[in-house]
Amino acid sequence: MPQYIALLRGINVSGHKIIKMAELKELLMSIGFRNVQTYIQSGNVVFESDDTSIPDLELSIMSGIAGKYGFDVEVMVRTVNEFSRIIETNPFPDAEGTSCI
């Protein structure tokens, strides 16, 4: 089953658009995603889904958040393999402050 990473923009910043990660995890599981894992209060999520359409996955997450919390959040979803390629092709691997994980 494909594994994805979702990045939610602008949540939990300066007390705006607050989403607790435990609630986000429950929301994504209710949508049908599996093996959902969140990272601190960042809005970064790893999950698995049978759906292979990135736009559909993004729309599902955005719609779920809008329905539950009443505000819009931009969501970017990429496959784990896409993130791996991004890290491998980093044009600035030795630049200070740009280390990946």
KAFEN-V374290 format. One record per backbone hydrogen bond with DSSP energy under -0.5 kcal/mol. CO is the residue of the C=O (numbers start at 1). NH is the residue of the N-H. E is the energy in kcal/mol with one decimal. If there is no record, write none. Layout:
co	nh	e
CO	NH	E
CO	NH	E
This chain:
co	nh	e
2	49	-1.6
3	80	-1.9
4	47	-2.2
5	78	-2.3
6	8	-0.5
6	45	-2.5
7	9	-0.5
7	76	-2.3
9	74	-0.5
12	14	-0.5
13	16	-1.8
16	12	-0.9
16	13	-1.1
17	12	-1.5
20	24	-2.3
21	25	-2.6
22	26	-2.0
23	27	-2.5
24	28	-2.6
25	29	-2.1
26	30	-2.1
27	31	-1.3
28	32	-0.7
28	33	-2.2
29	32	-0.6
34	48	-2.7
37	46	-2.9
38	40	-0.5
39	42	-2.2
39	44	-0.6
43	8	-1.7
44	39	-1.6
45	6	-3.1
46	37	-2.8
47	4	-3.4
48	34	-2.7
52	54	-0.8
53	57	-2.4
54	58	-2.7
55	59	-2.5
56	60	-2.4
57	61	-2.1
58	62	-2.8
59	63	-2.9
60	64	-2.2
61	65	-2.4
62	66	-2.6
63	67	-2.5
64	68	-2.0
65	69	-3.3
65	70	-0.7
66	70	-1.4
74	9	-2.7
76	7	-2.8
78	5	-3.0
79	83	-2.0
80	84	-2.2
81	85	-2.2
82	86	-2.2
83	87	-2.3
84	88	-2.5
85	89	-1.9
87	90	-1.3
90	93	-0.7
92	95	-1.3
95	98	-1.6
99	101	-0.6
